[in-house]
Amino acid sequence: MSGRTAIVSGGASGIGAATAELFGAQGWDVVVADLRVADGETRDASGAVRLSVRTDVTDDAALERLAQRTRDRFGRVDAVVTCAGTADNAAVRDVTPARFTRTLTLNLVATFALCRLFVDDLAATRGSIVTVASVSGLRGSPDRAAYSASKGGVIALTRQLAVELATEAVRVNCVAPGSTLTPLVETAQGGERTRRAILEAIPLRRYAEPREIAQVITFLAGEGAGFVTGQVWGVDGGQLAGAGWNRPEAAR
């Protein structure tokens, strides 16, 4: 994989950080695009470059700056991974249109904007896009009106881009994680009773580690998945195969 470059939005923590680390371990140069990093560059023991670019993925000017920094430094893009996202969980009556729009802007609109920005680069390298949705984009669950809608949109966008970009040999796939031990999940799924209800709905009876999601992402981005496109990969410990999860009161 030497000489290949991957862009990972939301690469400073959680699944994004695990993905950036794994790409580097596999010899890819990595661009970490995140609001929580300062601009800078490091090189790991394998010689892979890690370029950090402070980026607000909802800001067009910031995305253009990311693209320019990437092209100037590496001259190519082989994979784009869209890990940046948010979860604003609330009962539907409490979700105002403004709150709904904020979630869609970061989770869906920014995903589209990032993918669109690098289409020409990916066509030149016959590269790939891996979007990150959620099991919540494939079925309903409590208090997820905005989140589920945004992640369902990511899934639909993935399939559309896969069909549209196939003629240019750009593959587009989606990973739909189940509950994963990330800072975002710890905030969104706080509360012992909620966590217990979720665990009871996961056949493997545990949360995923971020690296387990990253392993699927890097596989889909690489040559081993060369004939895979337009697919949604649930990485969820069997969550989608079951009946989902209910409110804690109903799970006792």
Order of alpha helices (4+ residues) and beta strands (2+ residues): beta-alpha-beta-beta-beta-alpha-beta-alpha-alpha-alpha-beta-alpha-beta-alpha-alpha-alpha-beta-alpha
